[in-house]
Amino acid sequence: MKSNYFIALFLMFFVLTAKGQSNNETVLFTVDGDPVYTSEFIRVYKKNLDLVQDESQKDVDEYLKLFTNYKLKLKEAKALGLDEKLAYIRELSNYKQQLAKNYMSDSKVTDDLVEEAYERMSYDVNADHILVKVDENASPQDTLVAYSQIVKLRERALKEGFEKVRAEVHNGQTIFGEKLGYFSGFRMVYKFENAAFNTGVGEISQPFRTRFGYHIVHVLDKRKSKGEVTVAHIMVIEKPNDSLAEKPENRIQDIYKKIEQGEDFASLAKQFSDDKNSAIKGGELAPFSSGQLRAKEFEDVAFQLENEGDISKPFKTDFGWHIVKLINKKPIPEFETIKLELINKVKRDSRSKLIDEALVNKLKSKYNVSSDQPNLDYFVSILNDDYFARTWRLQEDFEGDKPFLKIGDEQLLFKDFGYYLENQQRNTTPRAPFKTIVSDKYQNFLKEELIQYQEDHLESENPDYAEIVAEYRDGLLLFDLMETTIWNSAKTDTTEIENYYETNKSKYISEKQINAVVASSTKQKTLKKVAKLLEEGMAIDRIKSLVNSNDAIEVIFTSGIMEADDQALPKDLEFKKGISKILKHNDGFVVVQIKEVLPAGQKSFDDAKGAVIGDYQNHKEENWLKELAEKYKIEVNQEALERVKAQLKNK
């Protein structure tokens, strides 16, 4: 409940900007003397208009009530010092860091990588490879040995055949020769993916290095990807708590026989599928691609169906028994449809290093940082072998206050880089030359400082980022306030909640239910026979044996306690004890034996507790807002309000 309330609060009504307001702007209203401007109200109203579900809230006066309530809550939150809590400050800082990543990349490089990734996702490559392992931080001598070895293996493969060499040299320790099968974009590290996609079918790539060592790749085939498939299914699950329920494999076979008899798949899904989310849509599922489902058996069956309308035989997964119908097969979705997903994948993938490099170059230019390294000889001179043992410390006579590097208007000192060297010795390549170590550390230091500097100044540089940060800042503050003041009442106001229930009992009445048996068939004649047998008191199993056979399933039974909106019941069913008329339902017919009608009645406090708590919290919030309105006086500029109404009316 709290989460849903916060989302509505945050996304629908209270979208604010982080920009300061000019004193020349028109004040719409004040909260205890603090001004709120017409420009802010108009912006918020327009931005959220399409999200508002309640038509009354589209009325400017009604929306103004929501907005003033929002401002009252913000005023109270700050008065309580919630914006000074360490948890709030930490949460806001973490959010700003995460959000900033979306605004701190080189868009041109990102776009190129995303387009390349889409192209590669559209194809599958079948390849084998040979890997000569070498540590990512190996010495130059070991690296040269590994490289020479992979070059010789490529020469052999060109003469003797890749498969022969691959099988002979594989030892599973220092050299790996593996069949990889088909893969597409994002399935391998980026350098490996590059080699595979840039090598022609039947060809062997040039040697290349990844973090695992040196590789050569033999490309066997390239094909268009499978794309995505849309299917409908009927699912039957085990119901261990229902002693009357038949075995799922028997029920699914009965349903399958009805399909073989020509009955409509969608109609049967609506009546009998235990996947309630898809049942109302005739069993149809959202489109999916290869590797997307948790149930591989389901995916295999779905992709094996060839023609639209093809239906599988019943099969089992960990989720239950299924029958699947192919609705359509599609190629890879259009680029724009999955562009955002691809952007996120690219930023998490090893190709993100290219984005980082482009960003650093862009920021160096933006903040006037030279591409040339500063003189690092002093830092090289103060390193010693303790650095490899991770025990190195800055000397007492370290010249820490000397200027080192300037980024924008911030001057970094020798000590900034010195402390960085000290803290980073745990991430140092063993026994690399000190000059190499210092140079590599400087590049990482520069990248981190450039990014931090941009992040620190992003609110003043990027209005969109500033606006979103302001939205979250106030939304987070309101969440803390509501949790403290209203939502925790379920834990602390036990007596008040029970009293609220006693005062408002009439609001908590249960719907009528029936204990019933529903017989479903496409044939009225069959149901007439079933109705007669039910009237005679014959057991369900006996009736099934008389009207169904191994070759033909004429009727399926559903039994239990049901409410009026149960999927098995027709809308026009009268809740009356006895045998119903034969009624049309879901492209077929049903007859219902109502054994007992359970009347509507007063819900106990325990049964209604969830709804009672929600209603009590709303009641408490209404009274609390009245108190806030008395505590912080609101004064509305009526002339400004009329101008706002006129402006919004003309849009």
C-alpha positions as CSV (number, residue, x, y, z in Angstrom):
1,M,0.0,0.0,0.0
2,K,2.8,2.4,0.9
3,S,4.7,1.8,-2.3
4,N,1.6,2.4,-4.5
5,Y,0.7,5.5,-2.6
6,F,4.3,6.9,-3.0
7,I,4.3,6.2,-6.7
8,A,1.1,8.0,-7.2
9,L,2.2,10.8,-5.0
10,F,5.6,11.1,-6.8
11,L,4.7,10.5,-10.4
12,M,1.2,12.0,-10.8
13,F,0.9,15.2,-8.8
14,F,4.2,16.5,-7.6
15,V,6.6,17.0,-10.4
16,L,8.7,20.1,-9.6
17,T,11.7,21.8,-11.1
18,A,15.0,22.5,-9.4
19,K,15.4,25.9,-10.9
20,G,15.1,28.9,-8.6
21,Q,12.2,31.3,-9.2
22,S,12.7,34.9,-10.2
23,N,11.3,37.5,-7.8
24,N,9.6,39.0,-10.9
25,E,7.3,36.0,-11.4
26,T,3.7,36.1,-10.3
27,V,3.0,34.4,-6.9
28,L,0.0,32.0,-7.1
29,F,-0.2,31.3,-3.4
30,T,1.9,31.4,-0.2
31,V,2.4,28.8,2.5
32,D,3.2,30.5,5.7
33,G,4.7,33.3,3.7
34,D,6.8,31.1,1.3
35,P,5.8,31.9,-2.3
36,V,4.7,29.4,-4.9
37,Y,4.7,30.7,-8.5
38,T,2.2,30.4,-11.3
39,S,4.9,29.1,-13.7
40,E,5.5,26.1,-11.4
41,F,1.9,25.3,-11.0
42,I,1.2,25.5,-14.7
43,R,4.2,23.3,-15.5
44,V,3.2,20.7,-13.0
45,Y,-0.5,20.7,-14.1
46,K,0.4,20.3,-17.8
47,K,3.0,17.6,-17.2
48,N,0.7,15.4,-15.1
49,L,-2.6,16.1,-16.9
50,D,-2.6,12.9,-18.9
51,L,-1.6,10.8,-15.9
52,V,-4.5,11.9,-13.8
53,Q,-7.2,9.2,-13.7
54,D,-9.8,11.1,-11.7
55,E,-11.5,13.6,-14.1
56,S,-12.3,15.9,-11.1
57,Q,-8.5,16.4,-10.6
58,K,-8.3,17.9,-14.1
59,D,-10.3,20.8,-12.8
60,V,-7.9,23.6,-11.9
61,D,-9.5,24.3,-8.5
62,E,-9.4,20.6,-7.6
63,Y,-5.8,20.3,-8.8
64,L,-4.9,23.4,-6.7
65,K,-6.2,21.6,-3.6
66,L,-3.9,18.7,-4.3
67,F,-1.0,21.0,-5.0
68,T,-1.5,23.1,-1.8
69,N,-1.8,19.9,0.2
70,Y,1.5,18.8,-1.3
71,K,3.2,22.1,-0.3
72,L,1.8,21.8,3.2
73,K,3.4,18.4,3.6
74,L,6.7,19.6,2.3
75,K,6.6,22.5,4.7
76,E,5.9,20.1,7.6
77,A,8.6,17.7,6.5
78,K,11.3,20.5,6.6
79,A,9.9,21.8,9.8
80,L,10.5,18.4,11.3
81,G,14.0,18.3,10.0
82,L,13.5,15.2,7.9
83,D,15.7,16.8,5.2
84,E,18.6,16.7,7.6
85,K,18.4,13.0,8.5
86,L,21.5,11.1,7.4
87,A,19.5,8.3,5.9
88,Y,17.7,10.9,3.7
89,I,20.9,12.6,2.7
90,R,22.5,9.2,1.9
91,E,19.6,8.0,-0.2
92,L,19.4,11.2,-2.2
93,S,23.1,11.1,-2.8
94,N,23.0,7.5,-4.1
95,Y,20.1,8.4,-6.4
96,K,21.9,11.4,-7.8
97,Q,24.9,9.2,-8.5
98,Q,22.8,6.6,-10.3
99,L,20.8,9.2,-12.2
100,A,23.9,11.1,-13.3
101,K,25.2,8.1,-15.2
102,N,22.4,8.7,-17.7
103,Y,23.6,12.2,-18.4
104,M,27.4,11.5,-18.4
105,S,28.3,9.6,-21.5
106,D,29.2,10.4,-25.1
107,S,25.9,10.0,-27.0
108,K,27.5,9.7,-30.4
109,V,29.7,6.7,-29.4
110,T,26.8,5.2,-27.5
111,D,24.5,5.5,-30.5
112,D,27.1,3.9,-32.8
113,L,27.5,1.0,-30.4
114,V,23.8,0.5,-29.9
115,E,23.2,0.4,-33.7
116,E,26.0,-2.1,-34.0
117,A,24.6,-4.2,-31.2
118,Y,21.2,-4.3,-32.9
119,E,22.7,-5.5,-36.1
120,R,24.5,-8.3,-34.3
121,M,21.4,-9.3,-32.4
122,S,19.8,-9.8,-35.7
123,Y,22.1,-12.7,-36.6
124,D,23.5,-15.8,-35.0
125,V,27.1,-16.9,-35.5
126,N,28.3,-20.5,-35.3
127,A,31.9,-20.6,-34.4
128,D,34.8,-22.6,-32.8
129,H,37.8,-21.1,-31.2
130,I,41.3,-21.9,-29.8
131,L,42.4,-20.0,-26.7
132,V,46.0,-19.8,-25.4
133,K,45.5,-18.8,-21.8
134,V,47.6,-15.9,-20.4
135,D,46.9,-13.8,-17.4
136,E,45.6,-10.3,-18.1
137,N,48.5,-8.9,-16.1
138,A,51.2,-11.3,-17.3
139,S,54.7,-10.1,-17.8
140,P,55.8,-9.0,-21.3
141,Q,57.8,-12.2,-21.7
142,D,54.9,-14.5,-20.9
143,T,52.6,-12.4,-23.1
144,L,55.0,-12.7,-26.0
145,V,55.2,-16.5,-25.6
146,A,51.4,-16.8,-25.6
147,Y,51.1,-14.6,-28.7
148,S,53.8,-16.5,-30.6
149,Q,52.0,-19.8,-29.7
150,I,48.6,-18.6,-31.1
151,V,50.2,-17.3,-34.3
152,K,51.8,-20.8,-34.9
153,L,48.5,-22.5,-34.2
154,R,46.7,-20.3,-36.7
155,E,49.4,-21.2,-39.3
156,R,48.8,-24.8,-38.6
157,A,45.0,-24.4,-38.8
158,L,45.3,-22.8,-42.2
159,K,47.3,-25.7,-43.5
160,E,45.9,-28.7,-41.7
161,G,42.3,-27.6,-41.0
162,F,40.9,-25.8,-37.9
163,E,39.0,-28.8,-36.6
164,K,42.0,-31.1,-36.6
165,V,44.2,-28.6,-34.8
166,R,41.5,-27.7,-32.4
167,A,40.9,-31.3,-31.3
168,E,44.6,-32.0,-31.0
169,V,45.8,-29.0,-29.0
170,H,42.9,-28.8,-26.4
171,N,44.2,-29.8,-23.0
172,G,41.7,-27.9,-20.8
173,Q,44.4,-26.1,-18.9
174,T,46.7,-23.9,-20.9
175,I,45.0,-24.3,-24.3
176,F,41.3,-24.6,-25.0
177,G,39.8,-25.7,-28.3
178,E,36.0,-25.4,-28.0
179,K,32.9,-25.7,-30.2
180,L,30.8,-22.7,-29.2
181,G,27.6,-23.3,-31.2
182,Y,25.4,-20.4,-32.3
183,F,25.5,-17.1,-30.5
184,S,24.5,-13.5,-31.2
185,G,25.3,-10.0,-29.8
186,F,26.0,-9.7,-26.1
187,R,26.7,-13.4,-25.6
188,M,30.5,-13.1,-25.6
189,V,32.9,-10.4,-24.4
190,Y,33.0,-7.6,-26.9
191,K,36.4,-8.3,-28.3
192,F,35.5,-11.9,-29.0
193,E,32.1,-10.8,-30.5
194,N,33.9,-8.4,-32.7
195,A,36.3,-11.0,-34.1
196,A,33.4,-13.5,-34.7
197,F,31.2,-11.0,-36.5
198,N,34.0,-9.5,-38.5
199,T,35.3,-12.8,-39.8
200,G,33.8,-14.3,-42.9
201,V,32.1,-17.8,-43.0
202,G,34.8,-20.5,-43.4
203,E,37.6,-18.1,-42.4
204,I,39.9,-18.0,-39.4
205,S,40.3,-14.7,-37.6
206,Q,43.6,-13.0,-36.9
207,P,44.9,-13.6,-33.3
208,F,43.2,-11.2,-30.7
209,R,43.4,-10.8,-27.0
210,T,40.7,-10.8,-24.3
211,R,41.1,-10.9,-20.6
212,F,41.4,-14.7,-20.9
213,G,44.3,-14.8,-23.3
214,Y,44.9,-15.0,-27.0
215,H,42.2,-16.5,-29.4
216,I,41.6,-17.4,-32.9
217,V,38.1,-18.0,-34.1
218,H,36.8,-20.2,-37.0
219,V,33.4,-19.0,-38.2
220,L,31.3,-21.9,-39.5
221,D,28.0,-20.2,-40.3
222,K,25.9,-17.1,-39.9
223,R,22.1,-17.0,-40.0
224,K,19.2,-14.7,-39.2
225,S,18.1,-15.0,-35.6
226,K,14.9,-16.7,-34.6
227,G,13.3,-13.5,-33.6
228,E,10.3,-13.6,-31.3
229,V,7.3,-15.8,-31.1
230,T,3.8,-15.2,-29.8
231,V,1.8,-18.1,-28.4
232,A,-1.3,-18.8,-26.4
233,H,-1.4,-21.6,-23.9
234,I,-3.7,-23.5,-21.6
235,M,-2.0,-24.4,-18.3
236,V,-3.2,-26.8,-15.7
237,I,-1.4,-26.9,-12.3
238,E,-1.4,-29.3,-9.3
239,K,-3.8,-28.3,-6.6
240,P,-2.6,-30.1,-3.5
241,N,-5.1,-28.5,-1.2
242,D,-8.1,-29.4,-3.2
243,S,-9.0,-33.0,-2.5
244,L,-11.7,-32.9,-5.2
245,A,-9.4,-31.7,-8.0
246,E,-8.5,-34.3,-10.6
247,K,-4.9,-35.0,-11.6
248,P,-3.5,-32.2,-13.9
249,E,-2.3,-34.7,-16.5
250,N,-5.8,-36.2,-16.8
251,R,-7.4,-32.7,-17.0
252,I,-5.0,-31.5,-19.7
253,Q,-5.6,-34.6,-21.8
254,D,-9.3,-34.0,-21.6
255,I,-8.9,-30.5,-22.7
256,Y,-6.6,-31.6,-25.6
257,K,-9.2,-34.1,-26.8
258,K,-11.8,-31.3,-26.9
259,I,-9.3,-29.3,-29.1
260,E,-8.9,-32.3,-31.4
261,Q,-12.7,-32.4,-31.6
262,G,-12.6,-28.9,-33.1
263,E,-13.5,-26.8,-30.1
264,D,-12.1,-23.3,-29.9
265,F,-8.7,-23.0,-28.2
266,A,-9.3,-19.5,-26.8
267,S,-12.7,-20.5,-25.4
268,L,-11.2,-23.5,-23.7
269,A,-8.4,-21.3,-22.3
270,K,-10.9,-18.9,-20.8
271,Q,-12.8,-21.7,-19.2
272,F,-10.1,-24.0,-17.9
273,S,-6.6,-22.5,-17.9
274,D,-5.1,-22.0,-14.5
275,D,-2.9,-19.1,-15.8
276,K,-5.5,-16.5,-14.8
277,N,-3.6,-13.6,-16.3
278,S,-3.6,-15.1,-19.8
279,A,-6.9,-17.0,-19.6
280,I,-9.0,-13.8,-19.9
281,K,-7.1,-13.2,-23.2
282,G,-7.8,-16.6,-24.6
283,G,-4.4,-17.8,-23.3
284,E,-2.3,-15.4,-25.2
285,L,1.1,-14.5,-23.8
286,A,3.4,-11.6,-24.4
287,P,5.9,-12.1,-27.3
288,F,9.3,-13.7,-26.2
289,S,12.6,-14.5,-27.8
290,S,15.0,-17.4,-27.5
291,G,16.6,-17.6,-24.0
292,Q,14.0,-15.3,-22.4
293,L,11.8,-17.8,-20.6
294,R,12.7,-19.7,-17.5
295,A,11.1,-22.9,-18.9
296,K,13.3,-24.1,-21.7
297,E,10.8,-26.9,-22.5
298,F,8.1,-24.3,-23.1
299,E,10.4,-22.2,-25.3
300,D,11.5,-25.3,-27.4
301,V,7.9,-26.3,-28.1
302,A,6.9,-22.8,-29.0
303,F,9.7,-22.3,-31.5
304,Q,9.1,-25.8,-33.0
305,L,5.6,-24.9,-34.0
306,E,5.8,-23.8,-37.7
307,N,2.5,-22.4,-38.9
308,E,0.2,-19.9,-37.3
309,G,-2.6,-21.9,-35.6
310,D,-0.4,-25.0,-35.0
311,I,-1.1,-26.6,-31.6
312,S,1.2,-28.7,-29.5
313,K,0.4,-31.9,-27.7
314,P,0.3,-31.6,-23.9
315,F,3.7,-31.3,-22.2
316,K,5.0,-30.7,-18.8
317,T,7.3,-28.0,-17.3
318,D,8.2,-27.2,-13.7
319,F,5.1,-24.8,-13.7
320,G,2.5,-27.4,-14.7
321,W,1.0,-29.0,-17.8
322,H,0.6,-27.0,-21.0
323,I,-0.9,-26.9,-24.5
324,V,0.5,-24.3,-26.8
325,K,-0.9,-22.6,-29.9
326,L,1.3,-20.6,-32.3
327,I,-0.2,-17.1,-32.9
328,N,2.7,-15.7,-34.9
329,K,6.4,-15.5,-35.4
330,K,8.2,-12.3,-35.8
331,P,11.8,-11.3,-36.6
332,I,13.9,-9.2,-34.2
333,P,11.7,-6.2,-33.0
334,E,12.2,-2.9,-34.7
335,F,15.2,-0.9,-33.5
336,E,13.2,1.9,-31.9
337,T,11.2,-0.7,-29.9
338,I,14.2,-2.1,-28.1
339,K,16.6,0.9,-28.3
340,L,16.4,1.7,-24.6
341,E,17.0,-1.9,-23.6
342,L,20.1,-1.9,-25.9
343,I,21.4,1.3,-24.4
344,N,21.3,-0.3,-20.9
345,K,23.0,-3.5,-22.2
346,V,25.7,-1.6,-23.9
347,K,26.5,0.4,-20.8
348,R,26.8,-2.8,-18.7
349,D,28.8,-4.6,-21.4
350,S,32.6,-4.6,-21.9
351,R,32.1,-2.3,-24.9
352,S,31.3,0.4,-22.3
353,K,35.1,1.1,-22.1
354,L,34.8,2.8,-25.5
355,I,32.1,5.0,-24.1
356,D,34.3,5.8,-21.1
357,E,37.2,6.8,-23.3
358,A,35.0,9.0,-25.4
359,L,33.6,10.7,-22.2
360,V,37.0,11.4,-20.8
361,N,38.2,13.0,-24.0
362,K,35.0,15.1,-24.1
363,L,35.4,16.2,-20.5
364,K,39.0,17.1,-20.9
365,S,38.1,19.4,-23.7
366,K,35.1,20.8,-21.8
367,Y,37.0,21.6,-18.6
368,N,40.3,22.7,-20.2
369,V,42.4,19.7,-19.2
370,S,45.4,19.0,-21.4
371,S,45.6,15.7,-23.2
372,D,49.3,15.5,-22.2
373,Q,50.2,14.0,-18.9
374,P,51.7,16.3,-16.3
375,N,55.3,15.5,-15.2
376,L,55.0,12.5,-13.0
377,D,58.7,11.9,-12.3
378,Y,58.3,13.0,-8.7
379,F,55.8,10.3,-8.0
380,V,57.9,7.7,-9.8
381,S,60.8,8.7,-7.6
382,I,59.0,8.1,-4.3
383,L,57.7,4.6,-5.1
384,N,59.6,1.6,-3.9
385,D,59.1,-2.2,-3.6
386,D,56.8,-1.7,-0.7
387,Y,54.2,-0.8,-3.3
388,F,54.1,-4.4,-4.5
389,A,53.7,-5.6,-1.0
390,R,50.8,-3.1,-0.5
391,T,52.6,-1.5,2.5
392,W,53.9,1.7,0.8
393,R,53.0,5.0,2.5
394,L,53.7,8.6,1.6
395,Q,56.8,10.0,3.1
396,E,56.8,12.6,5.8
397,D,58.5,15.1,3.5
398,F,56.0,14.5,0.7
399,E,55.3,17.7,-1.2
400,G,51.6,17.5,-0.9
401,D,50.5,21.1,-1.3
402,K,52.1,21.7,-4.7
403,P,49.6,22.3,-7.6
404,F,49.1,19.2,-9.6
405,L,46.1,19.4,-12.0
406,K,43.3,21.9,-12.6
407,I,39.9,20.8,-13.8
408,G,37.5,23.6,-14.5
409,D,37.8,26.0,-11.5
410,E,39.0,23.3,-9.1
411,Q,42.7,23.0,-8.3
412,L,44.0,19.5,-7.4
413,L,47.2,19.2,-5.4
414,F,50.0,16.7,-5.3
415,K,48.5,15.2,-2.2
416,D,45.2,14.3,-4.1
417,F,47.1,12.1,-6.5
418,G,49.5,10.9,-3.7
419,Y,46.6,9.6,-1.6
420,Y,45.1,8.0,-4.7
421,L,48.4,6.1,-5.3
422,E,48.4,5.0,-1.7
423,N,44.8,3.8,-1.7
424,Q,45.2,2.0,-5.1
425,Q,48.2,-0.1,-4.4
426,R,46.0,-3.1,-3.8
427,N,45.0,-3.0,-7.5
428,T,48.5,-2.9,-9.0
429,T,50.0,-5.1,-11.6
430,P,52.7,-7.2,-10.0
431,R,56.2,-6.0,-10.7
432,A,55.4,-3.5,-13.5
433,P,57.9,-0.7,-13.9
434,F,57.1,2.3,-11.5
435,K,56.8,4.6,-14.5
436,T,54.1,2.4,-16.0
437,I,52.3,2.1,-12.7
438,V,52.2,5.8,-12.1
439,S,51.1,6.5,-15.7
440,D,48.2,4.0,-15.5
441,K,47.2,5.3,-12.1
442,Y,47.1,8.8,-13.4
443,Q,44.8,7.9,-16.3
444,N,42.4,6.3,-13.8
445,F,42.7,9.2,-11.4
446,L,42.0,11.7,-14.2
447,K,38.9,9.8,-15.3
448,E,37.5,9.6,-11.8
449,E,38.1,13.3,-11.1
450,L,36.7,14.4,-14.4
451,I,33.5,12.4,-13.8
452,Q,33.2,13.6,-10.2
453,Y,33.7,17.2,-11.3
454,Q,30.9,16.9,-13.9
455,E,28.6,15.1,-11.4
456,D,29.2,17.9,-8.8
457,H,28.2,20.5,-11.4
458,L,25.6,18.6,-13.3
459,E,22.6,20.4,-11.6
460,S,23.8,23.8,-12.8
461,E,24.8,22.5,-16.3
462,N,21.8,20.3,-17.1
463,P,18.3,21.6,-16.5
464,D,16.7,18.2,-17.2
465,Y,18.9,16.5,-14.6
466,A,18.2,19.3,-12.1
467,E,14.5,18.9,-12.5
468,I,14.5,15.1,-12.0
469,V,16.7,15.5,-8.9
470,A,14.3,18.0,-7.5
471,E,11.4,15.7,-8.1
472,Y,13.1,12.9,-6.3
473,R,14.4,15.1,-3.5
474,D,10.9,16.2,-2.6
475,G,9.3,12.8,-3.3
476,L,11.7,11.1,-1.0
477,L,11.1,13.7,1.7
478,L,7.3,13.2,1.4
479,F,7.7,9.4,1.6
480,D,9.6,9.7,4.9
481,L,6.9,12.1,6.2
482,M,4.0,9.9,5.2
483,E,5.6,6.8,6.6
484,T,6.3,8.5,9.9
485,T,2.9,10.3,10.2
486,I,0.4,8.0,8.5
487,W,1.5,4.7,7.2
488,N,3.0,3.4,10.4
489,S,-0.4,3.7,12.0
490,A,-1.0,0.1,11.3
491,K,1.6,-0.7,13.9
492,T,0.9,2.0,16.5
493,D,-2.8,2.8,16.3
494,T,-4.2,-0.6,16.9
495,T,-7.1,0.5,19.2
496,E,-8.0,3.5,16.9
497,I,-8.1,1.1,13.9
498,E,-10.4,-1.3,15.7
499,N,-12.6,1.6,16.8
500,Y,-12.7,2.9,13.2
501,Y,-13.9,-0.6,12.1
502,E,-16.7,-0.6,14.7
503,T,-17.9,2.8,13.6
504,N,-17.9,1.9,9.9
505,K,-18.9,-1.7,9.9
506,S,-21.4,-1.1,7.0
507,K,-18.5,-0.6,4.6
508,Y,-17.1,-4.1,5.1
509,I,-19.7,-6.5,3.7
510,S,-18.7,-9.7,1.9
511,E,-20.1,-10.6,-1.6
512,K,-22.4,-13.6,-2.1
513,Q,-20.7,-16.9,-3.0
514,I,-21.9,-20.3,-4.1
515,N,-20.7,-23.8,-3.6
516,A,-21.2,-25.2,-7.1
517,V,-20.4,-27.6,-9.9
518,V,-20.1,-26.2,-13.4
519,A,-20.4,-28.4,-16.4
520,S,-19.0,-26.9,-19.6
521,S,-19.6,-28.1,-23.2
522,T,-20.1,-26.9,-26.7
523,K,-23.2,-29.0,-27.1
524,Q,-26.5,-28.1,-25.5
525,K,-27.7,-31.7,-26.0
526,T,-24.9,-33.1,-23.8
527,L,-25.6,-30.6,-21.0
528,K,-29.3,-31.5,-21.0
529,K,-28.2,-35.0,-20.2
530,V,-25.8,-33.8,-17.6
531,A,-28.4,-31.6,-15.9
532,K,-30.8,-34.6,-15.7
533,L,-28.1,-36.8,-14.1
534,L,-27.2,-34.0,-11.6
535,E,-30.8,-33.7,-10.6
536,E,-30.8,-37.5,-10.0
537,G,-27.9,-37.0,-7.6
538,M,-25.4,-39.0,-9.7
539,A,-21.7,-38.5,-8.7
540,I,-19.5,-36.4,-11.0
541,D,-17.1,-39.2,-11.8
542,R,-20.0,-41.4,-12.8
543,I,-21.5,-38.7,-15.1
544,K,-18.1,-38.1,-16.7
545,S,-17.8,-41.8,-17.5
546,L,-21.2,-41.8,-19.2
547,V,-20.9,-38.7,-21.3
548,N,-17.1,-38.8,-22.1
549,S,-14.9,-41.4,-23.6
550,N,-11.3,-42.0,-24.4
551,D,-11.9,-40.7,-27.9
552,A,-14.2,-37.8,-27.2
553,I,-14.4,-35.3,-24.2
554,E,-17.9,-33.8,-24.3
555,V,-18.0,-32.1,-21.0
556,I,-15.5,-30.7,-18.4
557,F,-16.5,-30.1,-14.8
558,T,-15.3,-27.3,-12.4
559,S,-16.3,-27.3,-8.8
560,G,-15.7,-25.4,-5.6
561,I,-16.6,-22.1,-3.8
562,M,-17.1,-19.3,-6.4
563,E,-17.9,-15.6,-6.5
564,A,-19.9,-14.0,-9.1
565,D,-16.9,-13.0,-11.2
566,D,-15.4,-16.5,-11.3
567,Q,-14.2,-17.3,-14.9
568,A,-16.3,-20.5,-14.9
569,L,-19.6,-18.6,-14.3
570,P,-21.7,-16.8,-16.8
571,K,-22.6,-13.2,-16.0
572,D,-26.4,-13.8,-16.0
573,L,-26.3,-16.7,-13.6
574,E,-28.9,-16.4,-10.8
575,F,-27.5,-17.4,-7.4
576,K,-30.2,-19.8,-6.5
577,K,-29.9,-23.3,-5.1
578,G,-30.5,-26.1,-7.6
579,I,-29.7,-26.8,-11.2
580,S,-29.5,-23.8,-13.5
581,K,-30.8,-23.4,-17.1
582,I,-28.3,-24.1,-19.8
583,L,-26.5,-20.8,-20.3
584,K,-24.2,-19.4,-23.0
585,H,-20.7,-18.7,-21.8
586,N,-17.3,-18.2,-23.5
587,D,-18.4,-19.4,-26.9
588,G,-19.9,-22.5,-25.3
589,F,-22.6,-23.5,-22.8
590,V,-22.7,-24.3,-19.1
591,V,-25.1,-25.8,-16.6
592,V,-24.5,-25.0,-12.9
593,Q,-25.5,-27.1,-9.9
594,I,-25.6,-24.7,-7.0
595,K,-25.3,-26.8,-3.8
596,E,-25.3,-23.8,-1.4
597,V,-25.6,-20.1,-1.6
598,L,-23.4,-18.3,0.9
599,P,-25.0,-15.0,1.6
600,A,-23.4,-11.6,1.8
601,G,-22.6,-10.8,5.3
602,Q,-20.6,-8.7,7.8
603,K,-16.8,-9.3,7.4
604,S,-15.0,-9.8,10.7
605,F,-12.3,-7.3,11.6
606,D,-9.6,-9.9,10.7
607,D,-11.1,-10.5,7.3
608,A,-11.5,-6.8,6.5
609,K,-8.3,-5.7,8.2
610,G,-6.4,-4.7,5.1
611,A,-9.2,-2.5,3.8
612,V,-9.8,-1.1,7.3
613,I,-6.2,0.0,7.7
614,G,-6.3,1.7,4.3
615,D,-9.5,3.5,5.0
616,Y,-8.3,4.5,8.5
617,Q,-5.0,5.9,7.0
618,N,-7.0,8.0,4.5
619,H,-9.2,9.3,7.3
620,K,-6.2,10.1,9.5
621,E,-4.5,11.9,6.6
622,E,-7.6,14.1,5.9
623,N,-7.7,15.2,9.6
624,W,-3.9,15.8,9.6
625,L,-4.1,18.0,6.5
626,K,-6.7,20.2,8.2
627,E,-4.3,20.6,11.1
628,L,-1.5,21.5,8.7
629,A,-3.7,24.1,7.0
630,E,-4.3,25.7,10.4
631,K,-0.6,25.6,11.3
632,Y,0.7,27.0,8.0
633,K,-1.6,29.6,6.6
634,I,-2.3,29.4,2.8
635,E,-3.1,32.6,0.9
636,V,-4.2,32.3,-2.7
637,N,-3.8,35.2,-5.2
638,Q,-7.2,35.1,-6.8
639,E,-6.3,37.3,-9.7
640,A,-3.3,35.2,-10.5
641,L,-5.5,32.0,-10.3
642,E,-8.0,33.4,-12.7
643,R,-5.3,34.2,-15.2
644,V,-3.9,30.6,-14.8
645,K,-7.4,29.2,-15.5
646,A,-7.7,31.3,-18.6
647,Q,-4.3,30.3,-19.8
648,L,-4.9,26.6,-19.3
649,K,-8.4,26.8,-20.9
650,N,-6.9,28.2,-24.1
651,K,-4.3,25.4,-24.4
